[in-house]
């Protein structure tokens, strides 16, 4: 550690109440902005200099700022071991061996951190969690690069590595300083495209007015404005976290005062505890994403609709999407996006046999991996295992209940869909604030205590839902849905038949008019078969009346003068 570097942080800690390491971590996020600006100004033709600059800054963070010599050893062991496994092992088990190696290594550090029980101190486990995502994805990308293109999905083809990268590029990828401690994670292909600047190539024929603005000879577009916006919003999230965490914290929900409130108020407090915790992650992820944007790595091309440059390649969280989520899928997809992508692409889909759809076992394996990735606190496992069941129940409701609030063809909402959406919002938010409670509380006694204080309502709801969908009620619901579907298909076929009949009748009238025009002298301006035309018109009127009767409209076939008037209206002339 650099001499006297702790002095300003110790003074700031005495004023704010935060720990020295927490303040240094925020400082490293903010310092990454000017350093990312310098990184972007290294000439594009010298990628090796960019790699060396990245490595030097990360070493300063680890040793000069946090004195984490053991962290350098940890990163070196994981990264070099993964590189050796990817280089010298072949076959379908290579990625799983790499996965076991890096996860096992990280698990050792998780246990040390848990035994030390010093949450206010920064250690290497945060950086190692990001590194595990990078290295396991790297193994799969190398494995995919050795397979035939016919055996790969589009995502695999895009990220496959037919050849191992050089050690300098690999070290730059491992130690990318804007995302060193808290992410976001990304695949090596993204890093290579960024450092080679092929990421910024625009498709041929792109409107010159839509090309992103750059400085001098650099290909990396200007990104100061979106990066600054992310930094400002991130600091606002951090400020809100400091405020809300003072009101809603773990000590409050496990204390005796918590039980003075009603059940609904306790559920609300539990929700606000989760919200206050999420604010911290919102702030950290916004700050780190902004630094990645400033370096250029957040570039995602030009939006074809708006013509504006997109900088959301490494977006890790969508706070609005989470706080307004109406189902588990929306909630999970907007939270820790890059980790979710890693779990989906390198666990959920990889444990699923080829040609089959992922099921409950794939979901359970994914949630278990996520829990193991986070550490060994019992709260993680309570949260993730319950979340797996919650996701399964939510899929059943969306598949078998939601269609009743849509039109039978499933294309439009009914008048009651709004009530379904409102109820879904409250149920989703209440279920997740219960499910994520142990994730914040961490220990088993505290988690079970708080769950018991709200009567295990989410566990009861999940269990009741699973029993319901395993009962004869499910076949009955499916039967009702099939009946609605048959009605929708019948109505659609009827409409198609009516449209075809009208088209045929229109064609017959057109032919009748053409025959009138072809022989105006012999016909005296009348069709060649006036009786036949009148019969067609009368038949058409009767068919329309019959169709209206089938739809429940009480009408009768016109007679006398009414029929004459209807025929004249169809013919467009008086008889």
C-alpha positions as CSV (number, residue, x, y, z in Angstrom):
1,X,0.0,0.0,0.0
2,X,1.2,3.5,-0.8
3,X,2.3,5.5,2.3
4,X,-0.3,7.8,3.9
5,X,-2.9,6.8,1.3
6,X,-5.3,5.9,4.1
7,X,-5.2,9.3,5.7
8,X,-7.9,11.1,3.6
9,X,-10.2,8.1,3.7
10,X,-9.9,7.8,7.5
11,X,-10.9,11.4,7.8
12,X,-13.8,11.0,5.5
13,X,-14.9,7.8,7.4
14,X,-15.0,9.8,10.6
15,X,-17.4,12.2,9.0
16,X,-19.7,9.8,7.1
17,X,-19.7,6.7,9.3
18,X,-18.7,4.5,6.4
19,X,-15.6,2.2,6.6
20,X,-12.3,3.2,5.1
21,X,-12.4,0.3,2.6
22,X,-15.9,1.2,1.4
23,X,-14.8,4.8,0.7
24,X,-11.7,3.6,-1.1
25,X,-13.8,1.3,-3.2
26,X,-16.1,4.2,-4.2
27,X,-12.9,6.2,-4.9
28,X,-11.6,3.5,-7.2
29,X,-14.9,3.6,-9.2
30,X,-14.6,7.3,-9.6
31,X,-10.9,7.3,-10.4
32,X,-11.6,4.8,-13.2
33,X,-13.3,7.6,-15.1
34,X,-10.3,9.8,-15.8
35,X,-8.1,6.7,-16.2
36,X,-10.6,5.3,-18.7
37,X,-10.4,8.6,-20.6
38,X,-6.6,8.2,-20.8
39,X,-7.0,4.6,-21.9
40,X,-9.2,5.6,-24.8
41,X,-6.5,8.1,-25.9
42,X,-3.8,5.5,-26.4
43,X,-3.5,5.1,-30.2
44,X,-5.7,2.4,-31.7
45,X,-2.7,1.0,-33.5
46,X,-1.0,0.1,-30.2
47,X,-3.2,-2.4,-28.4
48,X,-0.2,-3.7,-26.4
49,X,0.1,-0.3,-24.7
50,X,-3.6,-0.5,-23.8
51,X,-3.1,-3.9,-22.3
52,X,0.0,-2.7,-20.3
53,X,-1.9,0.4,-19.1
54,X,-4.9,-1.8,-17.9
55,X,-2.6,-4.2,-16.1
56,X,-0.7,-1.3,-14.4
57,X,-3.9,0.4,-13.1
58,X,-5.3,-2.9,-11.7
59,X,-2.1,-3.6,-9.9
60,X,-2.3,-0.1,-8.4
61,X,-5.8,-0.8,-7.2
62,X,-4.9,-4.1,-5.7
63,X,-1.6,-3.3,-4.1
64,X,-1.3,0.5,-3.9
65,X,-4.8,1.2,-2.8
66,X,-6.0,-2.0,-0.9
67,X,-2.7,-3.8,-0.1
68,X,-4.1,-7.0,-1.5
69,X,-0.9,-8.9,-2.3
70,X,-2.9,-12.1,-1.7
71,X,-5.4,-10.8,-4.3
72,X,-2.7,-10.8,-6.9
73,X,-1.8,-14.4,-6.0
74,X,-5.4,-15.4,-6.2
75,X,-6.0,-13.8,-9.6
76,X,-2.8,-15.3,-10.9
77,X,-3.7,-18.8,-9.8
78,X,-7.2,-18.7,-11.3
79,X,-6.3,-17.1,-14.6
80,X,-3.1,-19.1,-15.3
81,X,-4.7,-22.3,-14.3
82,X,-7.7,-21.7,-16.6
83,X,-5.4,-20.8,-19.5
84,X,-3.5,-24.0,-19.0
85,X,-6.7,-26.1,-18.8
86,X,-8.0,-24.4,-22.0
87,X,-4.7,-25.0,-23.8
88,X,-3.8,-28.5,-22.9
89,X,-7.2,-30.2,-22.3
90,X,-9.6,-31.2,-25.0
91,X,-13.0,-32.8,-25.2
92,X,-16.4,-32.1,-23.8
93,X,-15.3,-32.1,-20.2
94,X,-12.7,-29.4,-20.5
95,X,-15.2,-26.5,-19.7
96,X,-16.5,-28.4,-16.7
97,X,-13.0,-29.0,-15.4
98,X,-12.3,-25.3,-15.7
99,X,-15.6,-24.5,-14.0
100,X,-14.8,-26.8,-11.1
101,X,-11.2,-25.4,-10.8
102,X,-12.2,-21.7,-10.6
103,X,-15.3,-22.2,-8.5
104,X,-13.4,-24.4,-6.1
105,X,-10.7,-21.8,-5.8
106,X,-13.2,-19.1,-5.2
107,X,-15.1,-21.2,-2.6
108,X,-11.9,-21.4,-0.5
109,X,-11.7,-17.6,-0.4
110,X,-15.5,-17.4,0.3
111,X,-15.0,-19.6,3.4
112,X,-12.0,-17.5,4.6
113,X,-14.1,-14.4,4.2
114,X,-17.1,-15.9,6.0
115,X,-14.9,-17.1,8.9
116,X,-13.2,-13.7,9.2
117,X,-16.7,-12.0,9.3
118,X,-15.4,-8.5,8.3
119,X,-18.0,-7.2,5.8
120,X,-16.7,-3.7,6.0
121,X,-13.3,-4.7,4.6
122,X,-12.6,-5.2,0.8
123,X,-11.0,-8.4,-0.1
124,X,-10.4,-10.2,-3.4
125,X,-13.6,-12.3,-3.4
126,X,-15.5,-9.5,-5.2
127,X,-13.0,-9.3,-8.0
128,X,-12.8,-13.1,-8.0
129,X,-16.5,-13.4,-8.5
130,X,-16.2,-11.3,-11.7
131,X,-13.2,-13.3,-12.7
132,X,-15.0,-16.6,-12.4
133,X,-17.6,-15.5,-14.9
134,X,-14.9,-14.4,-17.3
135,X,-12.8,-17.5,-17.0
136,X,-15.7,-20.1,-17.2
137,X,-17.1,-18.3,-20.2
138,X,-13.5,-18.3,-21.7
139,X,-13.3,-22.1,-21.4
140,X,-16.6,-22.6,-23.1
141,X,-15.7,-20.2,-25.9
142,X,-12.4,-22.1,-26.5
143,X,-14.4,-25.4,-26.5
144,X,-16.9,-24.1,-29.0
145,X,-14.0,-23.0,-31.2
146,X,-12.9,-26.6,-31.5
147,X,-16.3,-27.8,-32.6
148,X,-17.9,-27.9,-36.1
149,X,-19.9,-24.8,-37.0
150,X,-22.9,-27.1,-37.6
151,X,-23.0,-28.1,-34.0
152,X,-23.1,-24.5,-32.6
153,X,-26.0,-22.1,-32.0
154,X,-25.7,-18.6,-33.3
155,X,-24.6,-17.3,-29.9
156,X,-21.8,-19.9,-29.7
157,X,-20.6,-19.1,-33.3
158,X,-20.4,-15.5,-32.4
159,X,-18.3,-16.0,-29.3
160,X,-16.2,-19.1,-30.2
161,X,-12.4,-18.9,-30.1
162,X,-10.8,-21.1,-32.7
163,X,-7.4,-20.1,-31.3
164,X,-6.1,-19.2,-27.9
165,X,-5.3,-15.5,-27.5
166,X,-1.9,-14.2,-26.5
167,X,-1.0,-13.9,-22.9
168,X,-0.9,-10.1,-23.0
169,X,-4.4,-9.9,-24.4
170,X,-5.6,-12.5,-21.9
171,X,-4.0,-10.6,-19.0
172,X,-5.7,-7.4,-20.1
173,X,-9.0,-9.1,-20.3
174,X,-8.6,-10.6,-16.8
175,X,-7.5,-7.3,-15.2
176,X,-9.7,-4.8,-17.1
177,X,-9.7,-2.1,-14.4
178,X,-13.1,-0.4,-14.9
179,X,-14.8,-3.7,-14.0
180,X,-12.2,-5.2,-11.8
181,X,-14.0,-5.2,-8.4
182,X,-17.7,-5.2,-9.2
183,X,-18.1,-6.1,-12.9
184,X,-19.7,-6.0,-15.3
185,X,-18.4,-9.2,-16.8
186,X,-18.1,-9.8,-20.5
187,X,-16.7,-12.4,-22.9
188,X,-13.2,-12.3,-24.4
189,X,-14.6,-11.8,-27.9
190,X,-16.0,-8.4,-26.7
191,X,-12.6,-7.5,-25.3
192,X,-10.8,-8.5,-28.5
193,X,-13.2,-6.5,-30.7
194,X,-12.7,-3.5,-28.4
195,X,-8.9,-3.5,-28.3
196,X,-8.7,-4.2,-32.0
197,X,-11.4,-1.5,-32.6
198,X,-13.4,-3.8,-34.9
199,X,-16.3,-3.3,-32.5
200,X,-16.7,0.2,-33.9
201,X,-16.9,-0.8,-37.6
202,X,-20.2,0.4,-39.2
203,X,-22.1,-1.6,-41.8
204,X,-21.4,-0.5,-45.4
205,X,-24.0,2.0,-46.7
206,X,-24.6,3.6,-43.3
207,X,-25.9,7.1,-43.6
208,X,-22.9,9.4,-43.0
209,X,-25.1,11.6,-40.9
210,X,-25.6,8.7,-38.5
211,X,-21.9,7.9,-38.0
212,X,-20.9,8.4,-34.4
213,X,-18.6,11.3,-33.7
214,X,-15.0,10.6,-33.0
215,X,-11.9,12.7,-32.2
216,X,-8.9,12.8,-34.5
217,X,-8.0,9.4,-35.9
218,X,-9.6,7.4,-33.1
219,X,-12.4,4.9,-34.1
220,X,-13.8,4.9,-30.6
221,X,-16.8,7.3,-30.5
222,X,-17.1,10.1,-28.0
223,X,-18.7,8.8,-24.9
224,X,-18.2,11.4,-22.2
225,X,-21.9,12.4,-22.0
226,X,-23.4,9.0,-21.5
227,X,-20.6,8.1,-19.1
228,X,-21.2,11.2,-17.0
229,X,-24.9,10.6,-16.9
230,X,-24.2,7.1,-15.5
231,X,-21.8,8.5,-12.9
232,X,-24.2,11.2,-11.7
233,X,-27.1,8.7,-11.4
234,X,-24.8,6.2,-9.7
235,X,-23.9,8.8,-7.1
236,X,-27.6,9.6,-6.6
237,X,-28.3,5.9,-6.0
238,X,-25.4,5.7,-3.4
239,X,-26.8,8.8,-1.6
240,X,-30.3,7.3,-1.5
241,X,-28.8,4.0,-0.2
242,X,-27.1,5.9,2.7
243,X,-30.4,7.5,3.6
244,X,-32.7,4.5,3.3
245,X,-30.3,2.0,4.9
246,X,-30.4,4.2,8.0
247,X,-34.1,3.6,8.2
248,X,-34.4,0.0,6.9
249,X,-31.7,-2.4,7.9
250,X,-31.2,-5.9,9.2
251,X,-31.0,-4.8,12.9
252,X,-34.5,-3.4,12.6
253,X,-36.2,-6.5,11.2
254,X,-34.6,-8.9,13.7
255,X,-35.2,-6.5,16.6
256,X,-38.2,-6.6,18.9
257,X,-39.6,-3.3,17.6
258,X,-40.4,-5.0,14.3
259,X,-43.2,-7.0,15.9
260,X,-45.0,-3.9,17.1
261,X,-46.4,-3.4,13.6
262,X,-49.2,-5.2,11.7
263,X,-48.5,-8.0,9.3
264,X,-49.0,-5.7,6.2
265,X,-46.7,-3.1,7.7
266,X,-44.0,-5.8,8.4
267,X,-44.2,-7.0,4.8
268,X,-43.8,-3.4,3.7
269,X,-40.7,-3.0,5.9
270,X,-39.3,-6.2,4.5
271,X,-39.9,-4.8,1.0
272,X,-38.1,-1.5,1.9
273,X,-35.2,-3.5,3.4
274,X,-34.8,-5.1,0.0
275,X,-35.2,-1.8,-1.8
276,X,-32.5,-0.1,0.4
277,X,-30.2,-3.0,-0.4
278,X,-30.8,-2.8,-4.1
279,X,-30.0,0.9,-4.1
280,X,-26.4,0.0,-3.2
281,X,-26.1,-2.3,-6.1
282,X,-27.7,0.2,-8.4
283,X,-25.1,2.8,-7.5
284,X,-22.1,0.5,-7.8
285,X,-23.2,-1.0,-11.1
286,X,-24.0,2.4,-12.6
287,X,-20.6,3.8,-11.6
288,X,-18.7,0.8,-13.1
289,X,-20.8,0.7,-16.3
290,X,-20.1,4.4,-16.8
291,X,-16.3,3.9,-16.6
292,X,-16.7,1.0,-19.2
293,X,-18.7,3.4,-21.4
294,X,-16.0,6.0,-21.2
295,X,-13.4,3.5,-22.2
296,X,-15.5,2.6,-25.2
297,X,-16.3,-1.0,-24.2
298,X,-20.0,-0.2,-23.6
299,X,-20.5,0.6,-27.3
300,X,-23.4,-1.4,-28.9
301,X,-23.7,0.1,-32.4
302,X,-26.2,2.5,-33.9
303,X,-29.9,2.1,-33.1
304,X,-31.5,1.6,-36.6
305,X,-34.8,3.2,-35.4
306,X,-33.4,6.4,-33.7
307,X,-30.1,6.6,-35.5
308,X,-28.4,7.3,-32.1
309,X,-25.3,5.5,-30.7
310,X,-26.2,2.8,-28.1
311,X,-24.0,2.4,-25.0
312,X,-25.8,-0.4,-23.2
313,X,-23.6,-3.4,-24.2
314,X,-22.6,-3.9,-20.5
315,X,-25.7,-2.6,-18.8
316,X,-26.0,-4.6,-15.6
317,X,-29.3,-3.4,-14.1
318,X,-32.6,-1.8,-15.1
319,X,-34.0,-0.3,-11.8
320,X,-37.3,0.7,-13.4
321,X,-37.8,-2.8,-14.8
322,X,-37.2,-4.3,-11.4
323,X,-39.3,-2.0,-9.3
324,X,-42.3,-2.3,-11.7
325,X,-41.9,-6.0,-12.5
326,X,-45.2,-7.9,-12.8
327,X,-43.6,-11.4,-13.1
328,X,-40.5,-13.3,-12.1
329,X,-39.1,-13.2,-15.5
330,X,-39.1,-9.4,-15.7
331,X,-37.7,-9.1,-12.2
332,X,-34.8,-11.5,-12.8
333,X,-34.0,-10.3,-16.3
334,X,-33.5,-6.7,-15.2
335,X,-31.3,-7.6,-12.2
336,X,-27.6,-8.3,-12.5
337,X,-28.0,-8.8,-16.3
338,X,-24.5,-9.9,-17.1
339,X,-24.5,-12.5,-14.4
340,X,-27.9,-13.7,-15.6
341,X,-26.5,-14.0,-19.1
342,X,-23.5,-15.9,-17.8
343,X,-25.7,-18.3,-15.9
344,X,-28.1,-18.8,-18.9
345,X,-25.4,-19.2,-21.6
346,X,-22.9,-21.2,-19.6
347,X,-25.0,-23.2,-17.1
348,X,-28.7,-23.2,-17.9
349,X,-28.3,-24.1,-21.5
350,X,-25.1,-26.2,-21.1
351,X,-26.7,-28.7,-18.7
352,X,-29.7,-29.2,-21.0
353,X,-29.2,-32.1,-23.4
354,X,-29.1,-31.1,-27.1
355,X,-32.5,-31.1,-28.7
356,X,-34.4,-30.7,-25.4
357,X,-35.9,-27.8,-23.7
358,X,-34.6,-26.6,-20.3
359,X,-36.8,-27.8,-17.4
360,X,-37.0,-27.6,-13.6
361,X,-33.7,-29.4,-13.1
362,X,-31.9,-26.9,-15.3
363,X,-33.4,-24.0,-13.3
364,X,-32.5,-25.7,-10.0
365,X,-28.9,-26.3,-11.2
366,X,-28.7,-22.6,-12.3
367,X,-29.9,-21.2,-9.0
368,X,-27.6,-23.6,-7.0
369,X,-24.7,-22.4,-9.1
370,X,-25.7,-18.8,-8.4
371,X,-25.8,-19.5,-4.7
372,X,-22.4,-21.2,-4.7
373,X,-21.0,-18.3,-6.7
374,X,-22.1,-15.9,-4.0
375,X,-20.7,-17.9,-1.1
376,X,-21.7,-20.2,1.7
377,X,-24.0,-18.1,3.8
378,X,-27.2,-20.1,4.4
379,X,-29.3,-17.1,3.3
380,X,-28.1,-17.4,-0.2
381,X,-29.3,-21.0,-0.5
382,X,-32.7,-20.2,1.0
383,X,-33.2,-17.4,-1.4
384,X,-32.0,-19.2,-4.6
385,X,-33.8,-22.5,-3.9
386,X,-37.1,-20.7,-3.1
387,X,-36.6,-18.6,-6.2
388,X,-36.3,-21.7,-8.3
389,X,-39.7,-22.9,-7.1
390,X,-41.1,-19.4,-7.4
391,X,-40.1,-19.2,-11.0
392,X,-41.7,-22.6,-11.8
393,X,-45.0,-21.5,-10.1
394,X,-44.9,-18.2,-12.0
395,X,-44.5,-20.0,-15.3
396,X,-47.6,-22.1,-14.5
397,X,-49.7,-19.0,-13.7
398,X,-48.5,-17.3,-16.9
399,X,-49.2,-20.3,-19.0
400,X,-52.5,-21.4,-17.5
401,X,-54.1,-18.4,-15.9
402,X,-53.0,-15.3,-17.8
403,X,-54.6,-16.5,-21.1
404,X,-58.1,-16.1,-19.5
405,X,-57.4,-12.3,-19.4
406,X,-56.7,-12.2,-23.1
407,X,-59.0,-12.7,-26.1
408,X,-59.3,-16.3,-27.1
409,X,-56.8,-15.8,-29.9
410,X,-54.3,-14.4,-27.3
411,X,-53.7,-11.3,-29.3
412,X,-55.5,-8.6,-27.3
413,X,-56.2,-8.0,-23.6
414,X,-59.7,-8.2,-22.2
415,X,-61.3,-5.5,-20.1
416,X,-60.1,-7.3,-17.0
417,X,-56.5,-7.5,-17.9
418,X,-55.6,-4.4,-16.0
419,X,-56.8,-5.9,-12.8
420,X,-54.6,-9.0,-13.5
421,X,-51.6,-6.8,-14.1
422,X,-52.1,-4.9,-10.9
423,X,-52.5,-8.1,-8.9
424,X,-49.4,-9.6,-10.6
425,X,-47.3,-6.6,-9.6
426,X,-48.2,-6.8,-5.9
427,X,-47.8,-10.5,-5.8
428,X,-44.4,-10.4,-7.6
429,X,-43.0,-7.7,-5.4
430,X,-44.3,-9.3,-2.2
431,X,-43.0,-12.7,-3.2
432,X,-39.5,-11.4,-4.1
433,X,-39.1,-9.2,-1.0
434,X,-39.8,-12.4,1.1
435,X,-37.5,-14.5,-1.1
436,X,-34.6,-12.1,-1.1
437,X,-34.8,-11.4,2.6
438,X,-32.3,-14.2,3.5
439,X,-29.9,-12.8,0.8
440,X,-29.6,-9.7,2.9
441,X,-29.8,-11.3,6.4
442,X,-27.2,-14.1,5.4
443,X,-27.4,-16.3,8.5
444,X,-29.9,-19.1,9.0
445,X,-31.3,-18.0,12.4
446,X,-31.9,-14.5,11.3
447,X,-33.5,-15.6,8.0
448,X,-35.9,-18.1,9.6
449,X,-36.7,-15.5,12.3
450,X,-37.8,-12.9,9.8
451,X,-39.6,-15.4,7.7
452,X,-41.6,-16.6,10.7
453,X,-42.5,-13.0,11.6
454,X,-44.4,-12.8,8.3
455,X,-45.8,-16.3,8.7
456,X,-43.8,-17.8,5.8
457,X,-46.4,-16.4,3.4
458,X,-44.3,-16.9,0.2
459,X,-43.4,-20.5,1.1
460,X,-47.1,-21.2,1.8
461,X,-48.1,-19.5,-1.4
462,X,-45.6,-21.5,-3.5
463,X,-46.5,-24.8,-1.8
464,X,-50.2,-24.2,-2.3
465,X,-49.7,-23.2,-6.0
466,X,-47.6,-26.3,-6.7
467,X,-50.3,-28.5,-5.1
468,X,-53.0,-26.8,-7.1
469,X,-51.2,-27.3,-10.4
470,X,-50.5,-30.9,-9.5
471,X,-54.2,-31.5,-8.8
472,X,-57.1,-32.3,-11.2
473,X,-57.6,-28.5,-11.4
474,X,-54.8,-28.3,-14.0
475,X,-56.4,-30.6,-16.6
476,X,-59.7,-28.8,-16.1
477,X,-58.0,-25.4,-16.8
478,X,-56.3,-26.9,-19.9
479,X,-59.7,-28.1,-21.0
480,X,-61.2,-24.6,-20.6
481,X,-58.3,-23.1,-22.5
482,X,-58.6,-25.6,-25.4
483,X,-62.4,-24.8,-25.5
484,X,-61.6,-21.1,-25.8
485,X,-59.0,-21.8,-28.5
486,X,-61.5,-23.9,-30.5
487,X,-64.1,-21.1,-30.3
488,X,-61.4,-18.6,-31.5
489,X,-60.4,-20.9,-34.4
490,X,-64.1,-21.4,-35.4
491,X,-64.7,-17.6,-35.4
492,X,-61.6,-17.1,-37.4
493,X,-62.6,-19.7,-39.9
494,X,-66.1,-18.2,-40.2
495,X,-64.7,-14.7,-40.8
496,X,-62.4,-16.2,-43.4
497,X,-65.3,-17.9,-45.1
498,X,-67.4,-14.7,-45.1
499,X,-64.5,-12.8,-46.5
500,X,-64.1,-15.4,-49.3
501,X,-67.8,-15.4,-50.0
502,X,-67.9,-11.6,-50.3
503,X,-64.9,-11.7,-52.6
504,X,-66.6,-14.2,-54.8
505,X,-69.8,-12.2,-54.9
506,X,-67.7,-9.1,-55.8
507,X,-66.1,-11.0,-58.6
508,X,-69.5,-12.1,-59.9
509,X,-70.8,-8.5,-59.9
510,X,-67.7,-7.4,-61.6
511,X,-68.2,-9.9,-64.4
512,X,-71.8,-8.9,-64.7
513,X,-70.8,-5.3,-65.2
514,X,-68.2,-6.3,-67.7
515,X,-70.8,-8.3,-69.7
516,X,-73.0,-5.2,-69.7
517,X,-70.3,-3.1,-71.1
518,X,-69.2,-5.6,-73.8
519,X,-72.7,-5.6,-75.5
520,X,-74.3,-2.3,-74.8
521,X,-76.4,-2.2,-78.0
522,X,-77.8,-5.7,-77.8
523,X,-78.3,-5.5,-74.0
524,X,-79.6,-2.0,-73.9
525,X,-77.3,-1.3,-70.9
526,X,-78.5,-4.4,-69.0
527,X,-76.5,-7.4,-68.0
528,X,-76.7,-10.4,-70.3
529,X,-78.4,-12.4,-67.5
530,X,-80.4,-10.0,-65.4
531,X,-82.3,-12.8,-63.7
532,X,-79.1,-14.5,-62.7
533,X,-77.7,-11.3,-61.2
534,X,-80.9,-10.7,-59.2
535,X,-80.7,-14.3,-57.9
536,X,-77.1,-13.8,-56.8
537,X,-77.9,-10.5,-55.0
538,X,-80.9,-12.1,-53.2
539,X,-78.7,-15.1,-52.2
540,X,-76.0,-12.8,-50.9
541,X,-78.6,-10.9,-48.7
542,X,-79.9,-14.1,-47.3
543,X,-76.4,-15.3,-46.5
544,X,-75.6,-12.1,-44.6
545,X,-78.8,-12.3,-42.6
546,X,-78.0,-15.9,-41.7
547,X,-74.5,-15.0,-40.6
548,X,-75.9,-12.2,-38.4
549,X,-78.3,-14.7,-36.8
550,X,-75.5,-17.0,-36.0
551,X,-73.7,-14.2,-34.1
552,X,-76.9,-13.6,-32.1
553,X,-78.2,-10.6,-33.9
554,X,-82.0,-10.7,-34.2
555,X,-82.8,-9.9,-37.9
556,X,-85.2,-11.3,-40.4
557,X,-84.9,-11.9,-44.2
558,X,-86.4,-8.7,-45.9
559,X,-89.5,-9.2,-48.0
560,X,-91.5,-7.1,-50.4
561,X,-90.3,-3.5,-50.7
562,X,-87.6,-4.0,-48.1
563,X,-86.1,-6.8,-50.3
564,X,-86.3,-4.5,-53.3
565,X,-84.6,-1.7,-51.5
566,X,-81.8,-4.1,-50.3
567,X,-81.3,-5.4,-53.8
568,X,-81.1,-1.9,-55.3
569,X,-78.6,-1.0,-52.6
570,X,-76.5,-3.9,-53.6
571,X,-76.7,-3.3,-57.4
572,X,-76.2,0.5,-57.0
573,X,-79.1,1.3,-59.3
574,X,-82.9,1.3,-59.3
575,X,-84.9,-1.6,-60.7
